[in-house]
Amino acid sequence: MHDFDTRRYKLIQSINFMKTMTCAELGGMCEERISAETPDEMIAQGMKHLEDKHQGMAATVKAMPEDDPTMVAWGEKFMKNWESTPESQ
C-alpha cells in the first residue's frame, strides 16, 4: 500500500458511520429519530427513549423475557431493518 493509500485508509477507518431509525421503526409509537453506530447501541438508545417518552411501553418491554416469542420476532425484524438502513455520517 502506498503512503497516500495508508493515510486514506486510516481516515476512512476513523469516520464513525451512524444509522438512524425512528421510534416507530423500532416498534414504538412516534417518529422521533434515534441514531447509533451498532445494533446494540440502537437498542439501548431506543430503550432509553421508551423510558423517557413512553413509560408504559418501556415497562411492558422490560417485563418480557428475552426468549418470549414476541421479543424473538422483534429481534429478528429489528436486525433486518438495521441491515437495510443506510449509513450516514
Backbone bond lengths (Angstrom), bond angles and torsions (degrees), N, CA, C in turn:
res aa  C-N    CA-C-N  psi(-1)  N-CA   C-N-CA  omega(-1)  CA-C   N-CA-C  phi
1 M - - - 1.450 - - 1.526 107.79 -
2 H 1.325 115.74 134.10 1.461 120.45 177.32 1.517 110.27 -73.05
3 D 1.336 115.60 161.42 1.462 120.10 -178.25 1.529 111.10 -57.71
4 F 1.352 116.71 -42.27 1.459 120.00 178.76 1.526 110.34 -61.25
5 D 1.321 116.52 -44.02 1.463 120.67 179.55 1.521 111.38 -62.10
6 T 1.326 116.77 -38.54 1.462 120.94 179.18 1.521 110.44 -64.26
7 R 1.330 117.24 -45.25 1.475 121.20 178.76 1.525 110.50 -63.35
8 R 1.320 116.57 -43.11 1.467 121.06 179.55 1.533 109.91 -62.71
9 Y 1.317 117.11 -43.94 1.456 121.57 179.44 1.530 110.63 -60.41
10 K 1.325 116.88 -45.21 1.464 120.75 179.87 1.525 110.98 -64.24
11 L 1.328 117.46 -37.87 1.461 121.02 178.23 1.520 110.11 -64.72
12 I 1.315 116.75 -45.97 1.460 120.93 179.65 1.526 110.24 -61.58
13 Q 1.330 118.07 -40.97 1.456 121.73 179.95 1.520 112.10 -66.14
14 S 1.342 117.51 -26.29 1.461 120.46 -176.74 1.531 112.64 -84.15
15 I 1.325 117.61 -12.25 1.459 120.88 179.78 1.529 109.32 -77.57
16 N 1.302 115.88 129.61 1.466 120.67 178.74 1.522 109.12 -92.26
17 F 1.315 115.99 115.76 1.446 120.54 176.99 1.520 108.86 -91.62
18 M 1.305 114.85 136.04 1.453 121.64 -178.65 1.520 108.65 -116.27
19 K 1.299 115.21 157.53 1.445 122.05 168.93 1.514 106.61 -120.27
20 T 1.320 115.86 145.04 1.454 120.52 -179.62 1.519 108.57 -124.62
21 M 1.322 114.95 130.92 1.462 122.44 177.28 1.523 107.28 -132.58
22 T 1.316 116.14 157.65 1.464 119.19 176.55 1.522 109.67 -89.64
23 C 1.311 114.72 162.44 1.468 120.76 174.50 1.530 108.86 -54.41
24 A 1.329 117.55 -44.34 1.466 121.54 -179.42 1.525 111.24 -62.17
25 E 1.325 118.16 -38.71 1.464 120.90 178.10 1.526 111.28 -65.73
26 L 1.317 116.07 -24.87 1.462 121.25 177.27 1.528 112.04 -88.27
27 G 1.321 116.83 0.69 1.455 120.40 178.86 1.519 113.45 103.59
28 G 1.319 116.22 1.86 1.459 120.88 -179.30 1.510 112.38 -86.62
29 M 1.338 115.03 -157.24 1.458 118.55 -170.69 1.519 115.15 -127.49
30 C 1.332 118.18 15.02 1.463 118.35 178.20 1.528 109.65 -140.26
31 E 1.310 115.41 179.14 1.460 120.91 -175.66 1.531 112.91 -105.07
32 E 1.341 117.09 15.45 1.465 118.71 177.55 1.524 109.02 -61.49
33 R 1.343 115.33 136.95 1.458 121.10 -177.91 1.523 110.12 -89.21
34 I 1.323 115.55 135.99 1.464 122.66 -178.44 1.524 106.88 -125.59
35 S 1.329 117.01 130.25 1.463 121.59 -177.82 1.520 110.89 -118.87
36 A 1.341 114.77 147.39 1.461 120.61 179.88 1.529 109.32 -160.38
37 E 1.328 115.05 161.44 1.462 121.12 178.64 1.521 112.87 -92.11
38 T 1.333 117.73 -24.21 1.461 121.35 -176.04 1.529 109.69 -134.78
39 P 1.333 117.27 160.18 1.469 118.59 175.65 1.529 112.69 -58.16
40 D 1.321 117.47 -42.67 1.474 120.04 179.66 1.519 111.55 -61.62
41 E 1.325 116.36 -40.74 1.463 120.17 178.55 1.527 110.23 -66.09
42 M 1.342 116.71 -38.58 1.472 119.94 178.88 1.524 110.20 -63.67
43 I 1.311 116.75 -43.15 1.470 120.19 178.78 1.528 110.09 -61.95
44 A 1.329 116.97 -43.98 1.465 120.76 179.80 1.532 110.90 -64.61
45 Q 1.331 117.11 -43.20 1.470 120.42 179.17 1.529 110.44 -66.05
46 G 1.342 115.87 -38.64 1.465 119.76 177.46 1.513 111.71 -63.59
47 M 1.325 116.61 -41.87 1.473 120.46 179.01 1.527 110.54 -65.52
48 K 1.323 116.35 -40.91 1.468 119.75 177.88 1.535 109.65 -60.67
49 H 1.336 116.06 -42.74 1.462 119.85 177.59 1.530 110.69 -60.59
50 L 1.341 116.97 -44.92 1.467 119.88 178.01 1.521 110.93 -58.55
51 E 1.320 116.73 -44.56 1.469 120.80 -179.32 1.528 111.09 -62.08
52 D 1.341 116.18 -37.54 1.467 120.39 -178.26 1.525 113.13 -78.14
53 K 1.332 117.29 -39.13 1.463 120.87 -169.85 1.528 115.11 -113.13
54 H 1.305 117.62 -24.44 1.469 121.55 -174.97 1.539 108.96 -136.03
55 Q 1.337 115.91 68.26 1.464 121.25 -172.25 1.529 113.24 -58.75
56 G 1.323 117.92 -39.71 1.457 120.45 -179.75 1.519 112.11 -62.81
57 M 1.314 116.23 -43.20 1.466 120.05 178.29 1.527 110.30 -66.88
58 A 1.330 116.86 -38.98 1.467 120.51 178.57 1.527 110.33 -60.45
59 A 1.322 117.02 -42.54 1.469 120.98 179.92 1.530 110.65 -64.05
60 T 1.324 117.06 -39.35 1.467 120.94 178.79 1.522 110.60 -64.45
61 V 1.333 116.42 -45.05 1.467 120.79 -179.55 1.528 110.25 -63.37
62 K 1.323 116.87 -45.05 1.471 120.45 -178.86 1.522 112.64 -63.59
63 A 1.338 116.90 -29.58 1.460 120.89 -177.93 1.535 112.63 -77.48
64 M 1.337 117.03 -16.33 1.466 120.03 -177.22 1.522 110.83 -83.86
65 P 1.324 117.38 134.75 1.467 118.97 174.18 1.539 110.07 -68.85
66 E 1.323 115.99 151.08 1.469 120.50 -178.20 1.514 112.69 -59.97
67 D 1.347 117.83 -28.44 1.461 120.45 -178.25 1.527 113.02 -91.09
68 D 1.336 117.41 5.96 1.456 120.97 175.12 1.536 108.16 -61.06
69 P 1.329 118.68 135.17 1.470 120.37 -178.31 1.529 114.17 -53.51
70 T 1.321 116.46 -34.81 1.467 119.79 177.95 1.524 110.51 -64.44
71 M 1.341 116.97 -42.75 1.464 120.89 179.50 1.527 111.11 -68.73
72 V 1.318 117.03 -38.98 1.465 120.86 178.59 1.529 109.33 -62.58
73 A 1.330 117.05 -46.51 1.469 121.33 178.95 1.522 110.41 -62.43
74 W 1.348 117.11 -40.86 1.462 120.23 177.79 1.527 110.38 -60.81
75 G 1.327 116.73 -44.84 1.462 120.87 -179.21 1.516 112.28 -61.40
76 E 1.319 116.73 -41.18 1.463 120.47 178.58 1.526 110.86 -65.41
77 K 1.334 116.40 -44.53 1.464 120.73 178.53 1.524 110.89 -64.11
78 F 1.343 115.81 -42.83 1.462 119.94 179.41 1.525 110.87 -58.11
79 M 1.327 117.71 -46.62 1.470 120.30 -177.88 1.526 111.37 -64.08
80 K 1.310 118.34 -37.51 1.472 120.78 175.94 1.524 109.80 -63.79
81 N 1.332 116.35 -44.92 1.464 120.20 178.48 1.528 111.17 -64.09
82 W 1.332 117.01 -41.34 1.461 121.36 178.77 1.528 110.12 -58.84
83 E 1.317 115.82 -48.58 1.473 120.36 -178.23 1.518 111.82 -62.13
84 S 1.324 118.27 -33.81 1.457 120.41 -176.87 1.536 113.39 -89.21
85 T 1.318 117.29 -7.88 1.468 121.29 178.99 1.529 109.28 -78.43
86 P 1.335 117.43 126.16 1.473 119.26 -179.45 1.529 111.83 -68.63
87 E 1.316 115.13 151.40 1.465 120.97 176.41 1.513 109.37 -83.97
88 S 1.319 115.24 152.12 1.453 121.65 174.46 1.512 107.92 -141.12
89 Q 1.315 115.76 167.79 1.465 119.90 178.73 1.493 110.03 -103.22
